[in-house]
Amino acid sequence: MTPGLRITWLGHASAVLDLDGARVLTDPLLRRHAGLLRRLGVTPRAASWEDPDAVLVSHLHHDHAELGSLRLVRDAPVLSAPANAAWLRRRGIPGSHGLPPGRWWQAPGSEVRVRTTRAVHGERPMPHRPNAATGFLVSGPSATVWFAGDTGPFPEMADLAAEAGRPIDVALVPVGGWGPRLSGGHLGPVEAARACALAGASFAMPIHWGTLHAPAGRRLPPGWMERAGAAFAVALERTAPGCTALVLQPGEAVEVPVAH
């Protein structure tokens, strides 16, 4: 087992956590586009995400549960809320496992464990897909990561360390969207910084920004896609000065200096 934590951001809510010899992939968007939404930048290289030990699906919106991408990793366990997992199995994702609240799942041959945690994201219900939304805690000997999924703020963010049984080392928090205005059930840069302060995270990586836009996005204010990451870093320095921002571009990776 190789100890430590390396995070690769693939864009939007897709990240690869290489933690203590296990590879965990979040909300995989591995193809060029997500339905009508267009990707800015290159398609993720297969070498950066292939052979995951677990795939996490926070909810079933099309930019988080892109079926074509999930079929590319069909041999891996796909963890989601029970209603989501049942729907995914019916759509040809046979490795989908429903993870009830409070129950840990352990990666085979590894000390890395995964459990769901709360998310508040009910403003855009889908009539043909379940609307369950969760975040996740991913914990190994070297570090614990909170992947928030899509969520609005909620006070129980202060309880995440207690749920994990250890401090939160890294928070992956959404800070934007695929338009310059966010609907309810999302975090902007300032709210995301407050969430990291509540969670007591040591490091924080902004996700869910700078990647996807609607075709009409070309008529929106120039530069709107690139602003959220830098704005989050400024807000984090003001709101949670003990937390270090890890602002990446899609395809970039960082070795997180956690205690082993």
C-alpha positions as CSV (number, residue, x, y, z in Angstrom):
1,M,0.0,0.0,0.0
2,T,1.3,3.4,-0.9
3,P,0.4,5.9,1.8
4,G,-0.7,9.5,1.1
5,L,-3.2,11.4,-0.9
6,R,-3.0,12.6,-4.4
7,I,-6.0,14.4,-6.0
8,T,-6.6,14.9,-9.7
9,W,-9.4,17.3,-10.8
10,L,-11.0,16.1,-14.0
11,G,-13.3,19.1,-14.2
12,H,-16.8,19.9,-12.8
13,A,-17.5,17.5,-9.9
14,S,-15.2,14.8,-11.1
15,A,-12.1,14.1,-9.1
16,V,-9.7,11.2,-8.6
17,L,-8.7,10.5,-5.0
18,D,-5.6,8.2,-4.9
19,L,-5.6,7.5,-1.1
20,D,-3.5,4.9,0.6
21,G,-3.4,2.6,-2.4
22,A,-7.1,2.9,-3.3
23,R,-8.5,5.0,-6.1
24,V,-11.9,6.7,-5.7
25,L,-13.6,8.5,-8.5
26,T,-16.3,11.1,-7.8
27,D,-19.3,12.0,-10.1
28,P,-17.5,10.9,-13.3
29,L,-17.9,13.1,-16.3
30,L,-15.3,11.4,-18.6
31,R,-16.7,12.2,-22.0
32,R,-16.6,15.3,-24.0
33,H,-20.0,16.7,-23.0
34,A,-22.9,16.1,-20.6
35,G,-26.1,16.2,-22.6
36,L,-26.6,19.7,-23.9
37,L,-23.8,21.0,-21.7
38,R,-20.5,21.7,-23.4
39,R,-17.1,21.1,-21.9
40,L,-14.5,23.8,-21.8
41,G,-11.0,22.3,-22.3
42,V,-9.8,18.8,-23.0
43,T,-11.5,15.5,-22.3
44,P,-10.0,13.7,-19.3
45,R,-7.2,11.3,-20.2
46,A,-8.1,7.7,-19.4
47,A,-4.8,7.1,-17.6
48,S,-5.8,9.7,-15.0
49,W,-9.1,7.9,-13.9
50,E,-9.0,4.3,-15.1
51,D,-9.3,1.2,-12.8
52,P,-11.0,2.9,-9.8
53,D,-11.7,0.9,-6.7
54,A,-14.9,2.8,-6.1
55,V,-17.0,5.4,-8.0
56,L,-19.2,7.8,-6.0
57,V,-22.4,9.3,-7.4
58,S,-23.7,12.1,-5.3
59,H,-27.1,12.4,-7.2
60,L,-28.6,11.8,-10.5
61,H,-28.6,15.1,-12.3
62,H,-27.1,14.6,-15.8
63,D,-23.9,16.5,-15.1
64,H,-23.2,14.2,-12.1
65,A,-24.6,10.8,-13.2
66,E,-23.6,10.8,-16.9
67,L,-24.5,7.3,-18.0
68,G,-22.0,7.1,-20.8
69,S,-19.2,7.9,-18.4
70,L,-20.5,5.4,-15.8
71,R,-20.5,2.6,-18.4
72,L,-16.8,3.3,-19.0
73,V,-16.1,2.2,-15.4
74,R,-18.8,-0.4,-15.2
75,D,-16.5,-3.0,-13.5
76,A,-16.0,-0.8,-10.5
77,P,-18.4,-0.6,-7.5
78,V,-20.6,2.5,-7.9
79,L,-21.8,3.9,-4.6
80,S,-24.8,6.1,-4.2
81,A,-28.0,6.5,-2.2
82,P,-30.1,3.2,-2.3
83,A,-32.8,4.7,-4.6
84,N,-30.1,6.0,-7.0
85,A,-28.3,2.7,-7.1
86,A,-31.5,0.8,-7.9
87,W,-32.2,3.2,-10.8
88,L,-28.6,2.9,-12.1
89,R,-28.8,-0.9,-12.1
90,R,-31.9,-0.7,-14.2
91,R,-30.0,1.5,-16.6
92,G,-27.2,-0.9,-17.1
93,I,-24.7,0.0,-14.3
94,P,-24.6,-3.5,-12.6
95,G,-22.0,-2.6,-10.0
96,S,-24.2,0.0,-8.3
97,H,-24.4,-0.4,-4.5
98,G,-26.9,1.4,-2.3
99,L,-25.2,2.9,0.7
100,P,-27.6,3.6,3.6
101,P,-26.9,6.5,5.9
102,G,-24.3,5.8,8.6
103,R,-23.0,2.6,7.0
104,W,-19.3,2.4,6.0
105,W,-18.2,0.6,2.8
106,Q,-14.6,-0.6,2.7
107,A,-12.6,-0.9,-0.6
108,P,-11.5,-4.5,-1.0
109,G,-7.8,-5.1,0.0
110,S,-7.6,-1.6,1.4
111,E,-8.1,0.4,4.6
112,V,-10.0,3.1,2.8
113,R,-13.7,3.4,3.8
114,V,-16.6,5.4,2.3
115,R,-19.9,6.6,3.8
116,T,-22.6,9.0,2.7
117,T,-23.3,12.2,4.5
118,R,-26.0,14.9,4.2
119,A,-26.5,17.1,1.2
120,V,-29.3,19.7,0.6
121,H,-30.1,19.7,-3.1
122,G,-33.8,19.4,-3.8
123,E,-34.5,22.5,-5.8
124,R,-34.4,20.9,-9.3
125,P,-36.3,17.6,-9.0
126,M,-36.2,15.2,-11.9
127,P,-39.4,13.5,-12.9
128,H,-37.8,10.4,-14.4
129,R,-34.8,9.9,-11.9
130,P,-34.8,9.6,-8.1
131,N,-34.0,12.8,-6.4
132,A,-31.8,11.5,-3.5
133,A,-28.7,13.6,-3.0
134,T,-25.7,12.9,-0.7
135,G,-22.2,13.9,0.0
136,F,-19.5,11.4,0.9
137,L,-16.7,10.9,3.5
138,V,-13.7,9.0,2.2
139,S,-11.3,8.0,5.0
140,G,-8.0,6.1,5.0
141,P,-5.1,6.0,7.4
142,S,-3.5,9.1,5.8
143,A,-6.4,11.4,5.4
144,T,-10.2,11.9,5.4
145,V,-11.8,13.7,2.5
146,W,-15.3,15.3,2.4
147,F,-16.8,15.3,-1.1
148,A,-19.8,17.6,-0.8
149,G,-21.5,16.7,-4.0
150,D,-24.0,19.4,-4.8
151,T,-25.5,21.0,-1.8
152,G,-26.6,24.2,-0.2
153,P,-25.4,25.1,3.3
154,F,-26.6,23.2,6.4
155,P,-25.6,23.4,10.0
156,E,-24.6,19.8,10.3
157,M,-21.5,20.5,8.3
158,A,-20.0,21.2,11.7
159,D,-20.6,17.5,12.6
160,L,-18.7,16.0,9.7
161,A,-15.5,15.3,11.7
162,A,-17.6,13.5,14.3
163,E,-19.2,11.4,11.6
164,A,-15.8,10.5,10.2
165,G,-14.3,9.9,13.6
166,R,-11.4,12.1,12.8
167,P,-10.8,15.6,11.5
168,I,-11.5,16.5,7.9
169,D,-8.3,16.9,6.0
170,V,-9.6,17.9,2.6
171,A,-12.9,19.3,1.5
172,L,-14.0,19.1,-2.1
173,V,-16.7,21.8,-2.3
174,P,-18.8,23.1,-5.2
175,V,-18.3,26.8,-5.9
176,G,-20.1,27.5,-9.2
177,G,-22.2,26.0,-11.9
178,W,-22.8,26.0,-15.6
179,G,-24.1,29.5,-15.6
180,P,-23.2,32.7,-13.9
181,R,-26.2,32.5,-11.6
182,L,-26.7,29.6,-9.1
183,S,-30.1,28.1,-8.2
184,G,-30.9,27.0,-4.7
185,G,-29.1,23.9,-3.4
186,H,-25.7,25.2,-4.4
187,L,-22.7,26.9,-2.8
188,G,-21.1,30.0,-4.2
189,P,-17.5,30.8,-3.4
190,V,-18.3,32.6,-0.1
191,E,-20.8,30.0,1.1
192,A,-18.3,27.3,0.2
193,A,-15.6,29.0,2.2
194,R,-18.0,29.1,5.2
195,A,-18.8,25.4,4.7
196,C,-15.0,24.6,5.0
197,A,-14.8,26.7,8.1
198,L,-17.7,24.8,9.6
199,A,-16.2,21.4,8.7
200,G,-12.8,22.4,10.1
201,A,-11.0,21.3,6.9
202,S,-7.3,21.7,6.7
203,F,-7.3,22.0,2.8
204,A,-10.1,22.8,0.4
205,M,-10.4,22.2,-3.3
206,P,-13.1,24.1,-5.3
207,I,-15.0,21.9,-7.8
208,H,-18.1,22.4,-10.0
209,W,-16.7,25.5,-11.8
210,G,-14.9,26.4,-15.0
211,T,-15.9,23.3,-16.9
212,L,-19.4,23.1,-18.3
213,H,-21.6,25.7,-20.0
214,A,-24.8,25.7,-22.0
215,P,-24.6,26.4,-25.7
216,A,-26.0,29.9,-25.1
217,G,-23.1,30.5,-22.7
218,R,-21.2,32.3,-25.5
219,R,-23.5,35.2,-25.1
220,L,-22.9,35.5,-21.3
221,P,-20.4,37.9,-19.7
222,P,-16.9,37.0,-20.8
223,G,-14.7,35.3,-18.2
224,W,-17.6,34.2,-15.9
225,M,-16.5,30.5,-16.0
226,E,-13.0,31.3,-14.6
227,R,-13.9,33.5,-11.7
228,A,-15.2,31.1,-9.0
229,G,-12.0,29.3,-8.2
230,A,-10.0,32.5,-7.5
231,A,-13.0,34.0,-5.6
232,F,-13.2,30.9,-3.4
233,A,-9.5,31.2,-2.6
234,V,-9.9,34.8,-1.5
235,A,-13.1,34.0,0.5
236,L,-11.4,31.0,2.2
237,E,-8.4,33.2,3.3
238,R,-10.8,35.6,5.0
239,T,-13.3,33.0,6.4
240,A,-11.1,30.1,7.3
241,P,-7.5,31.3,7.5
242,G,-6.3,27.9,8.8
243,C,-7.5,26.2,5.7
244,T,-5.4,26.1,2.5
245,A,-7.0,26.5,-0.9
246,L,-6.0,24.0,-3.6
247,V,-7.2,25.6,-6.8
248,L,-6.5,23.4,-9.8
249,Q,-7.3,23.5,-13.5
250,P,-9.0,20.5,-15.1
251,G,-6.4,17.7,-15.5
252,E,-4.1,19.0,-12.8
253,A,-3.1,17.0,-9.8
254,V,-1.7,17.8,-6.3
255,E,-0.1,15.8,-3.6
256,V,-1.7,16.8,-0.4
257,P,0.7,17.1,2.5
258,V,-1.3,15.2,5.1
259,A,0.2,13.5,8.1
260,H,0.9,9.8,7.6
